[in-house]
């Protein structure tokens, strides 16, 4: 505390009253909007909820909501997610970096499957940009993970980023060691499109961590809560 401030405090009269008042805000409207968000996406934490509220406020021309305010309201109403348990560190250190600084330098691909309520299985193959993490292309099938599906995803990704042209410099195509990725026809087709196939080390899923994280997010935040009674129902919702 400064000497000047201390001097003012010591010379206060006995009837002095602090004129400062805390600002009381009405959180009813914000709480309703938060409930609307987590009602559709219950696995979202306060940061994601705040991002959606901020985006909607911009579209509606409303004042932006502070992230700390969203956290306070969700904490007071017991809407925060439980903290994740600590994950023991891996014995094998991964010192590489999957993400890149510019788009169209490295793309990654992977696949996952999930089961409908009636027992039907669907398998999704996708491609992401390792810079902006945009989902470039994806394909859904009831069959296995085959090279034909991978070729379709490759072609769709190139068309999305380059149209009818090919990349001026090779784009790294990062995948695991699945047979559909290591097939000779897959690697030849990739080079025809201007892609350079790269495979991760054996038993090293962290080497394709962006794709692995995407699979985890999709299953946790979307597939786990969406209606998937049968295959036809899922196919109408899969293009989220």
C-alpha positions in Angstrom: 0.0 0.0 0.0 1.3 3.4 -0.9 2.0 6.2 1.6 -0.6 8.4 0.0 -3.3 5.7 0.3 -2.3 5.0 3.9 -2.6 8.7 4.7 -6.1 8.9 3.3 -7.2 5.8 5.2 -5.8 7.1 8.5 -7.6 10.5 8.1 -11.0 9.1 7.4 -13.8 10.3 9.6 -15.8 8.0 11.9 -18.9 8.2 9.7 -17.1 7.3 6.5 -18.8 4.7 4.4 -17.5 2.8 1.4 -19.5 4.0 -1.6 -18.4 1.1 -3.8 -21.0 -1.5 -4.6 -20.7 -4.8 -6.3 -22.5 -5.1 -9.5 -25.4 -7.5 -9.4 -26.1 -9.2 -12.7 -29.1 -11.2 -13.7 -27.9 -14.6 -14.9 -31.3 -16.0 -15.7 -31.1 -15.6 -19.4 -27.5 -16.8 -19.7 -28.4 -19.8 -17.6 -31.2 -20.7 -19.9 -28.9 -20.5 -22.9 -26.3 -22.6 -21.1 -29.0 -25.3 -20.4 -30.0 -25.2 -24.1 -26.4 -25.9 -25.2 -25.6 -28.7 -22.7 -29.1 -30.2 -23.3 -28.0 -31.0 -26.9 -24.3 -31.5 -26.1 -23.9 -32.8 -22.5 -20.3 -33.6 -22.9 -19.2 -30.0 -23.5 -17.2 -28.2 -20.8 -17.6 -24.5 -20.0 -15.0 -23.5 -22.6 -17.0 -25.1 -25.5 -20.3 -23.8 -24.1 -18.8 -20.3 -23.9 -17.6 -20.6 -27.5 -21.1 -21.5 -28.8 -22.7 -18.8 -26.7 -20.3 -16.2 -28.1 -20.9 -17.3 -31.6 -24.6 -17.2 -31.2 -24.4 -13.7 -29.6 -22.5 -12.4 -32.6 -25.1 -13.7 -34.9 -27.9 -12.2 -32.8 -26.1 -8.9 -32.3 -26.0 -9.3 -28.6 -23.2 -8.4 -26.2 -20.5 -11.0 -25.8 -20.4 -13.1 -22.7 -17.2 -13.4 -20.7 -15.8 -16.9 -20.3 -15.3 -16.4 -16.5 -19.0 -15.5 -16.2 -20.0 -18.7 -17.9 -17.6 -20.7 -15.6 -19.1 -19.0 -12.5 -22.7 -19.7 -13.5 -22.0 -23.3 -14.4 -20.1 -23.8 -11.2 -22.9 -22.3 -9.1 -25.4 -24.5 -10.8 -23.3 -27.7 -10.7 -23.1 -27.9 -14.5 -19.3 -28.3 -14.8 -17.8 -31.6 -15.9 -16.0 -33.8 -13.5 -12.2 -33.5 -13.7 -10.5 -36.3 -15.6 -8.4 -38.7 -13.5 -4.7 -38.2 -13.9 -3.2 -40.4 -16.7 0.1 -42.1 -15.9 2.9 -41.0 -18.1 3.8 -43.3 -21.0 7.0 -45.2 -20.7 7.8 -44.4 -24.3 8.4 -40.8 -24.9 7.0 -39.2 -28.0 9.2 -36.3 -28.9 7.9 -35.7 -32.5 5.3 -33.1 -33.5 2.3 -34.1 -35.7 0.9 -30.6 -36.1 2.4 -28.3 -38.7 2.4 -24.5 -39.0 0.8 -24.2 -42.5 -2.1 -25.8 -44.3 -1.6 -28.4 -47.0 1.8 -29.6 -45.6 0.6 -32.7 -43.8 -2.7 -34.5 -43.9 -3.6 -37.4 -41.6 -6.2 -40.2 -42.1 -7.7 -42.9 -39.9 -11.0 -44.8 -39.5 -13.4 -45.9 -36.8 -16.5 -47.9 -36.5 -19.6 -47.8 -34.3 -22.7 -49.9 -33.8 -26.3 -48.9 -34.4 -29.0 -49.9 -31.9 -30.2 -52.7 -34.2 -26.7 -54.2 -34.4 -25.7 -52.8 -37.8 -22.1 -51.6 -38.0 -20.9 -48.5 -39.8 -17.3 -47.7 -40.6 -16.0 -44.1 -41.2 -12.8 -43.2 -43.0 -11.7 -39.6 -42.9 -8.9 -37.2 -43.7 -7.8 -34.1 -41.6 -5.4 -31.2 -42.2 -2.7 -31.3 -39.5 -2.6 -27.5 -39.4 -6.2 -26.2 -39.2 -7.6 -29.7 -38.4 -10.4 -29.3 -41.0 -12.2 -32.5 -41.9 -11.3 -32.5 -45.6 -13.3 -35.6 -46.7 -14.9 -38.7 -45.2 -16.7 -41.8 -46.4 -19.1 -44.1 -44.6 -19.5 -47.8 -45.4 -21.0 -51.0 -44.0 -18.1 -53.0 -45.2 -14.6 -53.2 -43.9 -11.8 -50.6 -44.2 -10.6 -51.2 -47.7 -8.4 -49.4 -50.2 -11.3 -48.3 -52.4 -12.7 -46.2 -49.5 -9.3 -44.7 -48.8 -8.9 -43.8 -52.5 -12.2 -42.0 -52.4 -11.2 -40.1 -49.3 -7.9 -39.1 -50.9 -9.5 -37.9 -54.1 -12.2 -35.9 -52.2 -9.6 -34.2 -50.0 -7.5 -33.1 -52.9 -10.6 -31.8 -54.7 -11.7 -29.9 -51.7 -8.4 -28.1 -51.3 -7.2 -27.8 -54.9 -10.2 -28.3 -57.1 -9.3 -29.7 -60.4 -5.6 -29.0 -59.9 -2.9 -31.0 -58.0 -0.8 -29.7 -55.2 2.3 -27.8 -56.4 4.4 -29.6 -53.8 3.8 -33.0 -52.3 1.5 -33.1 -49.3 2.5 -35.7 -46.6 -0.2 -38.3 -46.1 0.2 -39.6 -42.6 -1.6 -42.9 -41.6 -1.2 -45.9 -39.4 -0.1 -49.3 -40.7 -3.5 -50.6 -41.7 -3.6 -52.8 -44.8 -5.8 -50.4 -46.6 -3.2 -47.7 -46.3 -0.2 -49.9 -47.0 -1.7 -51.4 -50.1 0.4 -50.9 -53.3 -2.5 -49.4 -55.2 -3.2 -46.9 -52.4 0.4 -45.7 -52.3 0.5 -45.4 -56.1 -2.8 -43.5 -56.3 -1.6 -41.2 -53.5 1.6 -40.2 -55.5 -0.6 -39.6 -58.6 -2.5 -37.1 -56.6 0.6 -35.3 -55.3 0.5 -37.0 -51.9 3.5 -38.6 -50.1 2.4 -41.6 -48.1 3.9 -41.8 -44.6 3.2 -44.5 -42.0 3.6 -44.3 -38.3 5.8 -46.6 -36.3 4.4 -49.9 -35.2 2.3 -49.7 -32.0 2.7 -45.9 -31.9 -0.8 -44.4 -32.1 0.5 -41.1 -30.7 2.4 -40.6 -33.9 -1.0 -40.0 -35.5 -2.3 -38.2 -32.5 -4.5 -35.6 -34.3 -6.5 -38.3 -36.0 -6.7 -40.4 -32.8 -7.9 -37.4 -30.9 -10.5 -36.7 -33.6 -11.9 -40.2 -33.3 -12.2 -39.9 -29.5 -13.9 -36.5 -29.7 -16.4 -37.7 -32.3 -17.3 -40.8 -30.3 -17.6 -39.0 -27.0 -19.3 -35.7 -28.0 -21.5 -36.8 -30.9 -22.0 -40.5 -31.6 -22.6 -41.3 -27.9 -25.6 -38.9 -27.8 -27.1 -38.9 -31.3 -29.9 -41.2 -32.3 -28.6 -44.2 -34.1 -31.6 -46.6 -34.2 -30.6 -48.0 -37.6 -28.2 -47.4 -40.5 -30.6 -45.2 -42.5 -31.1 -42.9 -39.5 -27.4 -42.5 -38.9 -26.6 -41.8 -42.6 -29.0 -38.8 -42.5 -27.1 -37.4 -39.4 -23.5 -38.4 -40.2 -22.8 -35.2 -42.1 -22.6 -33.1 -39.0 
